[in-house]
Amino acid sequence: EKMFLLGTVADAGKAVDRWSGIAEAAAAAGRLPDHQAASARRFLDWIMPLVVKQGEPMQSSIDQGQETSESLREQAESRGWRFGVAPAALLGVESAAASQPDQAAEAALHERLAAIEAAAPLPGTPAAGTIEERLSWRYPLQAATVVAAKTSVTEMKRLIAEEQHEADAERYEEAATEWTSLVRSPPVSAGRTAPTGPAGPAGDSYTYRLRRPRFMEEKALTAAEKGTVSHLVMQSIPLDGPKDEESIRVFVEGMVSRLLLTRAQSEAVDAASVASFFAGELGSRLAAAQWVKRELPFSCTVPAGRVHRTAAADPSVAGESVLIQGVVDCLFEDERGLVLLDYKTDRIDGKDWERAAERHRFQLELYAEAVGRILGKPVTECHVFFFDGGQSVRLQ
């Protein structure tokens, strides 16, 4: 590789003489003198003293340079640099020749500009095919970029619930079109009751209620917080001790004293439901089991088609692996095999336990599949225990 440096001076001969004198001073001092470096008027004043001292003049350039002094010839001592001097007139001739218009090239340029303005392909471009191929390239697995590579069982349940909700909404809309008349009433929203007060501008009547400020309200536990408390109690309660209702209340009070629960959380524990669970067959089997795991986290992979509806419709993505994570409430093994147990704090309307348990079939079947793959043996039973009513249901 070579580096070319180009510079201009008004009088090359005088400049070379000056650089030669500086080069001799630099050789004696071992470096460029400070006052010479500070007084430099151009980059050439820093570079050329070293080049003149060490370089080899280019003979052709020396012959052409009318202003080159004899001292330039005397400085060629090594071949580390090659330099020469060319008259400005020669560069002007070359520049003028280069600036002569090429009619053919100019016509081709106009043709290309016209094609660009018309958004048409440029004619006669050798790289046109390559450019078109690169700019039009699309990632072949584009669908995979919008599919989450990791999710949770809770999120999968939410997606399924949304799909079910959409299906129910479609059925509702179909049924609504069969009505020949609709009874219209003013909407009732948060912050107002059904129309019982004075009539509004359109004849509708409303009664507005002002709620207390949030800081004056007595905050109650949410349904999710109550569920967390119930799961914590079922995870912590000793399996080898008494589990009647009074014993459970004493145990919960002990959790409060150990700061595992707050007073408000302890009041949300349904001791009667917990006691009824352990009084039943399933609770007795759990208490007698030799191998028990509670609140057991797990991770496994499943095909994307089972997680995302959009992925299921695309064969290129349906087989991609998605990492899912979950937590098994309780897993124990007795003489009948592995038993998977899930606790639910849902409020069951109509006390239809079987139907309520079916809503959680997807979750438990996925848990059972993951546990079977991890432990290398199948789960033989899946049960759902509802604190609302203290009922347990086995999913067949």
C-alpha positions as CSV (number, residue, x, y, z in Angstrom):
1,E,0.0,0.0,0.0
2,K,1.1,3.6,-0.7
3,M,0.2,7.0,0.7
4,F,0.3,10.0,-1.5
5,L,0.6,13.5,-0.1
6,L,0.1,16.6,-2.2
7,G,0.9,20.2,-1.3
8,T,1.5,23.5,-3.0
9,V,4.0,26.3,-2.4
10,A,4.6,29.6,-4.3
11,D,8.3,29.0,-4.8
12,A,9.3,25.3,-4.6
13,G,13.1,26.1,-4.9
14,K,13.1,28.4,-1.9
15,A,10.9,26.1,0.0
16,V,13.2,23.1,-0.5
17,D,16.2,25.2,0.4
18,R,14.5,26.2,3.7
19,W,13.4,22.7,4.4
20,S,17.0,21.4,3.8
21,G,18.3,23.9,6.3
22,I,15.7,22.8,8.9
23,A,16.5,19.2,8.2
24,E,20.2,19.7,9.0
25,A,19.2,21.5,12.3
26,A,16.8,18.6,13.1
27,A,19.5,16.0,12.4
28,A,21.8,17.8,14.8
29,A,19.2,18.1,17.5
30,G,17.6,14.7,16.9
31,R,14.2,16.3,16.4
32,L,12.5,19.2,14.7
33,P,13.4,22.4,16.7
34,D,10.6,23.9,18.7
35,H,10.8,27.3,17.1
36,Q,10.6,25.7,13.6
37,A,7.6,23.6,14.6
38,A,5.9,26.7,16.1
39,S,6.6,28.9,13.1
40,A,5.3,26.4,10.5
41,R,2.7,28.0,8.2
42,R,1.5,24.8,6.6
43,F,1.6,21.0,7.2
44,L,4.4,20.7,4.6
45,D,6.7,22.7,6.9
46,W,6.4,19.9,9.4
47,I,6.7,17.0,7.0
48,M,9.1,18.1,4.3
49,P,12.2,18.6,6.4
50,L,12.2,14.9,7.2
51,V,11.2,13.9,3.7
52,V,14.0,16.0,2.1
53,K,16.5,14.5,4.5
54,Q,15.5,10.9,4.0
55,G,13.7,10.8,0.7
56,E,14.6,10.0,-2.9
57,P,13.6,12.6,-5.5
58,M,11.5,11.3,-8.5
59,Q,13.7,12.1,-11.5
60,S,10.9,12.7,-13.9
61,S,9.3,15.2,-11.6
62,I,12.7,16.9,-11.0
63,D,13.2,17.3,-14.7
64,Q,9.8,18.9,-15.2
65,G,10.0,21.2,-12.2
66,Q,11.6,24.4,-13.4
67,E,11.8,25.8,-9.9
68,T,13.6,22.9,-8.3
69,S,17.0,23.8,-6.8
70,E,20.1,21.7,-6.9
71,S,19.9,21.1,-3.2
72,L,16.9,18.8,-3.8
73,R,19.1,16.4,-5.7
74,E,21.7,16.3,-3.0
75,Q,19.2,15.2,-0.3
76,A,18.4,11.7,-1.7
77,E,20.0,9.4,0.8
78,S,17.5,6.6,1.3
79,R,14.4,5.1,-0.3
80,G,12.0,5.5,2.6
81,W,10.2,8.4,0.8
82,R,9.9,9.4,-2.9
83,F,9.1,13.0,-3.7
84,G,9.0,15.3,-6.7
85,V,8.1,18.8,-7.8
86,A,5.7,19.5,-10.6
87,P,5.0,23.0,-12.1
88,A,1.5,24.3,-11.5
89,A,1.2,24.9,-15.3
90,L,1.4,21.2,-15.9
91,L,-1.3,20.5,-13.4
92,G,-3.5,23.2,-15.0
93,V,-3.2,21.5,-18.4
94,E,-4.1,18.1,-16.9
95,S,-7.0,19.7,-15.1
96,A,-8.3,21.5,-18.2
97,A,-8.1,18.3,-20.2
98,A,-10.0,16.4,-17.5
99,S,-12.7,19.1,-17.4
100,Q,-13.5,18.9,-21.1
101,P,-17.2,17.7,-21.3
102,D,-17.8,14.2,-22.6
103,Q,-21.0,14.4,-24.6
104,A,-21.6,10.7,-24.4
105,A,-21.2,10.6,-20.6
106,E,-23.3,13.8,-20.3
107,A,-26.1,12.2,-22.3
108,A,-26.0,9.0,-20.2
109,L,-26.2,11.2,-17.1
110,H,-29.3,13.0,-18.3
111,E,-30.8,9.6,-19.1
112,R,-30.2,8.4,-15.6
113,L,-31.6,11.5,-14.0
114,A,-34.7,11.2,-16.1
115,A,-35.1,7.6,-15.0
116,I,-34.7,8.6,-11.4
117,E,-37.3,11.3,-11.7
118,A,-39.7,8.8,-13.2
119,A,-38.9,6.2,-10.5
120,A,-37.9,3.8,-13.3
121,P,-35.1,1.2,-13.2
122,L,-31.8,2.7,-14.3
123,P,-30.8,1.4,-17.7
124,G,-27.5,-0.3,-18.3
125,T,-26.5,-0.7,-14.6
126,P,-24.4,-3.8,-14.1
127,A,-25.2,-4.0,-10.4
128,A,-28.9,-3.4,-10.8
129,G,-29.8,-7.0,-10.2
130,T,-27.6,-7.2,-7.1
131,I,-29.0,-4.0,-5.7
132,E,-32.6,-5.1,-6.3
133,E,-31.9,-8.4,-4.7
134,R,-30.4,-6.8,-1.6
135,L,-33.0,-4.0,-1.1
136,S,-36.0,-6.4,-1.7
137,W,-34.7,-9.0,0.7
138,R,-37.0,-10.0,3.5
139,Y,-36.2,-12.1,6.6
140,P,-37.6,-15.5,5.8
141,L,-38.8,-16.1,9.4
142,Q,-40.5,-12.7,9.8
143,A,-43.5,-14.3,11.6
144,A,-41.1,-15.6,14.3
145,T,-40.0,-12.0,15.2
146,V,-43.5,-11.2,16.6
147,V,-43.9,-14.5,18.6
148,A,-42.6,-14.3,22.2
149,A,-39.8,-16.7,22.8
150,K,-40.7,-16.9,26.5
151,T,-44.0,-16.8,28.3
152,S,-45.8,-18.0,31.4
153,V,-48.7,-20.4,32.0
154,T,-50.6,-17.4,33.4
155,E,-50.1,-15.5,30.2
156,M,-51.2,-18.5,28.1
157,K,-54.4,-18.7,30.2
158,R,-55.0,-15.0,29.5
159,L,-54.6,-15.5,25.8
160,I,-57.0,-18.4,25.8
161,A,-59.5,-16.4,27.9
162,E,-59.3,-13.6,25.4
163,E,-59.9,-16.0,22.5
164,Q,-62.9,-17.4,24.4
165,H,-64.2,-13.9,25.1
166,E,-63.9,-13.0,21.4
167,A,-65.9,-16.1,20.4
168,D,-68.6,-15.3,23.0
169,A,-68.7,-11.7,21.7
170,E,-69.2,-12.9,18.1
171,R,-72.0,-15.3,19.3
172,Y,-73.6,-12.4,21.2
173,E,-73.5,-10.1,18.1
174,E,-75.1,-12.8,16.0
175,A,-77.9,-13.3,18.5
176,A,-78.4,-9.5,18.8
177,T,-79.1,-9.2,15.0
178,E,-82.2,-11.5,15.4
179,W,-83.9,-8.9,17.6
180,T,-86.4,-6.8,15.8
181,S,-86.5,-4.1,18.4
182,L,-84.2,-3.0,21.2
183,V,-85.2,-1.4,24.5
184,R,-82.8,1.5,25.0
185,S,-82.0,2.8,28.4
186,P,-79.4,5.4,29.6
187,P,-76.0,3.8,30.3
188,V,-75.1,3.3,33.9
189,S,-71.4,3.8,34.6
190,A,-69.1,4.0,37.6
191,G,-70.0,7.0,39.7
192,R,-73.8,7.1,38.9
193,T,-76.8,4.9,39.5
194,A,-79.7,4.0,37.4
195,P,-81.9,7.0,36.4
196,T,-84.0,7.9,39.4
197,G,-83.4,11.6,39.8
198,P,-84.2,14.8,37.8
199,A,-84.4,14.5,34.1
200,G,-81.4,15.5,32.0
201,P,-81.4,17.5,28.8
202,A,-82.4,14.5,26.7
203,G,-85.1,13.4,29.2
204,D,-82.7,10.8,30.9
205,S,-82.5,11.1,34.7
206,Y,-79.4,10.4,36.8
207,T,-78.4,10.3,40.4
208,Y,-74.7,11.0,41.0
209,R,-72.8,9.7,44.0
210,L,-69.6,11.2,45.2
211,R,-67.1,8.6,46.5
212,R,-64.8,9.1,49.5
213,P,-61.2,10.1,48.7
214,R,-58.9,7.1,48.5
215,F,-56.9,8.1,51.6
216,M,-60.2,8.0,53.6
217,E,-61.2,4.6,52.3
218,E,-60.5,1.4,54.2
219,K,-58.5,-0.6,51.8
220,A,-59.4,-4.3,51.4
221,L,-57.3,-7.1,49.9
222,T,-57.9,-7.7,46.2
223,A,-58.8,-11.1,44.9
224,A,-55.3,-11.7,43.7
225,E,-53.9,-10.7,47.1
226,K,-56.3,-13.1,48.9
227,G,-55.2,-15.8,46.5
228,T,-51.5,-15.2,47.4
229,V,-52.3,-15.4,51.1
230,S,-54.2,-18.7,50.7
231,H,-51.4,-20.2,48.7
232,L,-48.8,-19.1,51.3
233,V,-50.8,-20.8,54.1
234,M,-51.1,-24.0,52.1
235,Q,-47.4,-23.9,51.4
236,S,-46.4,-23.4,55.0
237,I,-48.8,-25.4,57.0
238,P,-47.2,-28.5,58.6
239,L,-48.5,-31.8,57.2
240,D,-47.7,-33.8,60.3
241,G,-49.7,-31.8,62.8
242,P,-53.3,-31.2,63.7
243,K,-55.3,-29.5,60.9
244,D,-58.7,-28.8,62.4
245,E,-60.1,-25.3,62.1
246,E,-58.9,-24.1,65.4
247,S,-55.4,-25.4,64.9
248,I,-55.3,-23.7,61.5
249,R,-56.3,-20.4,63.1
250,V,-53.5,-20.8,65.7
251,F,-51.0,-21.5,62.9
252,V,-52.1,-18.4,61.0
253,E,-51.8,-16.3,64.1
254,G,-48.2,-17.7,64.4
255,M,-47.5,-16.5,60.9
256,V,-48.6,-13.0,61.9
257,S,-46.3,-13.0,64.9
258,R,-43.4,-14.1,62.7
259,L,-44.3,-11.3,60.3
260,L,-45.1,-13.7,57.5
261,L,-48.6,-12.3,57.3
262,T,-50.1,-8.9,58.2
263,R,-53.2,-8.7,60.4
264,A,-55.4,-7.9,57.3
265,Q,-54.0,-10.8,55.4
266,S,-54.6,-13.2,58.3
267,E,-58.3,-12.2,58.4
268,A,-58.6,-13.2,54.7
269,V,-57.6,-16.8,55.4
270,D,-60.6,-19.2,55.2
271,A,-59.6,-21.6,58.0
272,A,-62.8,-23.6,57.6
273,S,-62.1,-24.3,53.9
274,V,-58.5,-25.3,54.7
275,A,-59.7,-27.6,57.5
276,S,-62.3,-29.2,55.2
277,F,-59.6,-29.9,52.6
278,F,-57.4,-31.8,55.0
279,A,-60.5,-33.6,56.4
280,G,-61.2,-35.0,53.0
281,E,-59.7,-37.9,51.2
282,L,-57.3,-35.8,49.0
283,G,-56.0,-33.8,52.0
284,S,-55.5,-37.0,54.0
285,R,-53.5,-38.5,51.1
286,L,-51.4,-35.4,50.9
287,A,-50.7,-35.5,54.7
288,A,-49.7,-39.2,54.5
289,A,-47.5,-38.9,51.3
290,Q,-43.7,-39.4,51.8
291,W,-42.8,-37.2,48.8
292,V,-44.3,-33.8,48.6
293,K,-43.4,-30.6,46.7
294,R,-45.2,-27.3,47.3
295,E,-45.0,-24.2,45.2
296,L,-42.7,-26.0,42.8
297,P,-41.4,-23.7,39.9
298,F,-40.6,-25.3,36.5
299,S,-39.6,-24.4,33.0
300,C,-40.1,-26.3,29.8
301,T,-40.5,-25.7,26.1
302,V,-43.6,-26.2,23.9
303,P,-44.3,-25.6,20.2
304,A,-45.2,-22.0,19.4
305,G,-48.4,-23.3,17.8
306,R,-49.7,-24.3,21.2
307,V,-49.1,-20.8,22.7
308,H,-50.0,-18.3,19.9
309,R,-52.9,-18.6,17.6
310,T,-51.1,-16.7,14.9
311,A,-48.2,-19.0,15.1
312,A,-50.4,-22.1,14.7
313,A,-51.6,-20.9,11.3
314,D,-48.0,-20.5,10.0
315,P,-46.1,-23.8,9.5
316,S,-42.8,-22.0,9.5
317,V,-43.3,-20.8,13.0
318,A,-45.7,-23.4,14.6
319,G,-42.8,-25.7,15.4
320,E,-40.6,-23.1,17.0
321,S,-39.9,-23.7,20.7
322,V,-41.3,-21.3,23.3
323,L,-40.0,-21.4,26.8
324,I,-42.8,-21.4,29.4
325,Q,-42.6,-21.0,33.2
326,G,-45.0,-21.9,35.9
327,V,-45.4,-22.8,39.5
328,V,-47.1,-26.0,40.6
329,D,-49.1,-25.4,43.8
330,C,-48.7,-28.9,45.1
331,L,-47.3,-32.2,43.8
332,F,-47.1,-35.4,45.8
333,E,-46.6,-39.1,45.2
334,D,-48.3,-42.0,47.0
335,E,-49.0,-45.6,46.1
336,R,-51.4,-44.4,43.3
337,G,-48.7,-42.3,41.5
338,L,-48.0,-38.6,41.0
339,V,-50.8,-36.3,42.0
340,L,-51.0,-32.7,40.9
341,L,-53.0,-30.3,43.0
342,D,-54.0,-26.7,42.2
343,Y,-55.7,-24.3,44.6
344,K,-58.2,-21.8,43.4
345,T,-59.8,-18.9,45.3
346,D,-62.3,-18.1,42.5
347,R,-65.8,-17.2,43.6
348,I,-68.0,-20.0,42.1
349,D,-71.5,-18.8,41.0
350,G,-74.2,-21.5,41.2
351,K,-71.8,-23.9,43.0
352,D,-71.1,-25.6,39.7
353,W,-67.7,-27.1,40.7
354,E,-67.3,-29.3,37.7
355,R,-67.8,-26.5,35.2
356,A,-65.5,-24.2,37.2
357,A,-62.8,-26.9,37.2
358,E,-63.0,-27.2,33.4
359,R,-61.9,-23.6,33.1
360,H,-58.6,-24.7,34.5
361,R,-58.1,-27.9,32.5
362,F,-55.6,-26.3,30.1
363,Q,-53.4,-25.1,32.9
364,L,-53.3,-28.4,34.8
365,E,-52.8,-30.5,31.6
366,L,-49.9,-28.3,30.7
367,Y,-48.5,-28.6,34.3
368,A,-48.9,-32.4,34.1
369,E,-47.2,-32.6,30.7
370,A,-44.2,-30.5,32.0
371,V,-43.9,-32.5,35.2
372,G,-44.0,-35.7,33.3
373,R,-41.3,-34.6,30.9
374,I,-39.1,-33.3,33.8
375,L,-39.5,-36.3,36.2
376,G,-39.7,-38.9,33.5
377,K,-42.9,-40.4,34.8
378,P,-46.5,-39.4,34.1
379,V,-48.9,-37.6,36.4
380,T,-51.8,-39.9,37.2
381,E,-54.2,-37.5,38.8
382,C,-55.0,-33.8,38.5
383,H,-57.2,-32.1,41.2
384,V,-58.5,-28.6,41.6
385,F,-59.4,-27.4,45.2
386,F,-61.8,-24.4,45.5
387,F,-61.6,-22.5,48.8
388,D,-65.0,-21.1,48.0
389,G,-67.1,-24.0,49.4
390,G,-64.1,-26.2,50.3
391,Q,-64.7,-28.5,47.3
392,S,-62.1,-30.5,45.3
393,V,-62.7,-31.7,41.8
394,R,-60.7,-34.3,39.9
395,L,-60.1,-33.7,36.2
396,Q,-60.5,-36.9,34.2
